[in-house]
Amino acid sequence: MAYVIAATVPIVLLELVIDDRTVRLIPLLILLPAFPAAVGTVRQTVYAVGWILIVITAVLVYRPFPSSYDHGIVLVLALVLGVLCVVICHMRIRRERELLRVRSTAVALQRQMLRTLPILTDRVIVDGAYLPVEADRLVGGDIYEAVTSPYGTRLLFGDVQGKGLPAIGAAFAMLGAFREAAQREPTLTALVDDLEQAVVRHNAFARQTGEPERFVTALIVGVDDSTETQAVNCGHPPPYMVNAGRVTAVPLGNPGVPLGLADLAPKPRIVAWFPFPSGATLISCSDGVTEARSSTGTFYPLEERLRTWAGISPWELAGNLVDDLSRHTAGEHRDDITALVVRRTL
C-alpha cells in the first residue's frame, strides 16, 4: 500500500502543475492497484482501489475534465479495473495456497522415500550430500539406505536409470524391497536376488501402464561383527576407502550387471570381501560425480581429490567434494549428485 501512495504523489503533483488542459495524467492512477494485486493481499488491493478512487475524485473535483462524459468514463474505468484487480488477487492467492498444499504433500511423500542424512545404525554412521538434478525435487534417481538387521547393518547405494520424477517409481520399489529383504535374508546374495525380482516386477507393471522399463545400478554392502565386509556390486561405481590418512579404491572385482538385467548375465553375481576396520570411512559416489565433466570435456578427478582431502574430517569431505565438483563443472549438473560417507564406529 505504501508504494501505491508513493506512486500517487508525483502523478497528482504533475497533474496539478501542468497548465495544458489537454494533457491529463490522472488516468494513470487507474493502473496502480495492479501492483498489490500481483504481490499483495486482497485487503491491500481493496485499500489501494479505494485510495485511487478517492484521489481521482478529489483531483477531478479540483480540476475537472472539460466534459462530464470524460469525468464519468475515468471513474467507471477506475472502478471496473479496481474490482478486476481484487478478483485477480483473490484467484492468485487461492492458486498459491493450492500449490503450497500440493508441494507440502509432495515433500512429505518424498521424505518417506529417503531418510534425512545422517543415518545412524549400531555399526556405522552414514552422511554426505544428495543433490537431485531437478532443483524443485527432493528425490531423484539416486537412492540410499542403511538398515539394522539380525545379520548386521545392510547398506544400499543405487542409481535408477533416468532422473527426475519418472525414475522415482522404480526408486520407491527398490527402497521398499531393500528395507523388507534386508531384515529377512541371511545372505547378501539372497538379498540381491530379492532386489532383482523387485525391479523385474516393477518393469512388468511399467509395461502394462506404458511406462519405460528401467534398470538400477546398485552397491549392496553388509557390515557385521567381522572386520571383513562383504559387498555385491551391480554395475555401480566402486567405492573408495579412507583409513589412517590413506585413500584406496575398494577391490570388488568386475562389476556385475545392473538390477533388472540378470537374465543377460552369463554368470551369477558374487560377493566380494574387503577390510573395513573401525574408524575407517567408505566413500560411495554416483555416476553424477564419477562421470561429471568440465566445459572442456575433462572428467572430474575424483580419486585425486579424495587423496588431497584424506586428512580432513569425513563429515567435511562430502561438502568439499560437492563444492569442488560445482567449480569443475561450472555449476552445470546434468545428473543427480550423490556423495555418501560411511564411517564405521564398531
Salt bridges, closest charged atoms under 4 A:
GLU15 OE2 - ARG24 NE 2.44
GLU15 OE2 - ARG63 NH1 3.60
GLU96 OE2 - ARG92 NH1 3.07
ASP122 OD2 - ARG123 NH1 3.18
GLU134 OE1 - ARG137 NE 3.49
ASP136 OD2 - ARG137 NH1 3.08
GLU145 OE1 - ARG115 NH2 2.89
GLU145 OE2 - ARG179 NE 2.59
GLU180 OE2 - ARG184 NH1 2.22
GLU185 OE2 - ARG184 NH2 3.16
ASP194 OD2 - ARG184 NH2 2.06
GLU196 OE1 - ARG269 NH2 2.87
GLU213 OE2 - ARG207 NH1 3.12
ASP225 OD1 - ARG123 NH2 2.31
GLU303 OE2 - ARG307 NH2 2.28
GLU304 OE2 - ARG305 NH1 3.47
ASP324 OD2 - ARG305 NE 2.55
ASP324 OD1 - ARG327 NH2 3.47
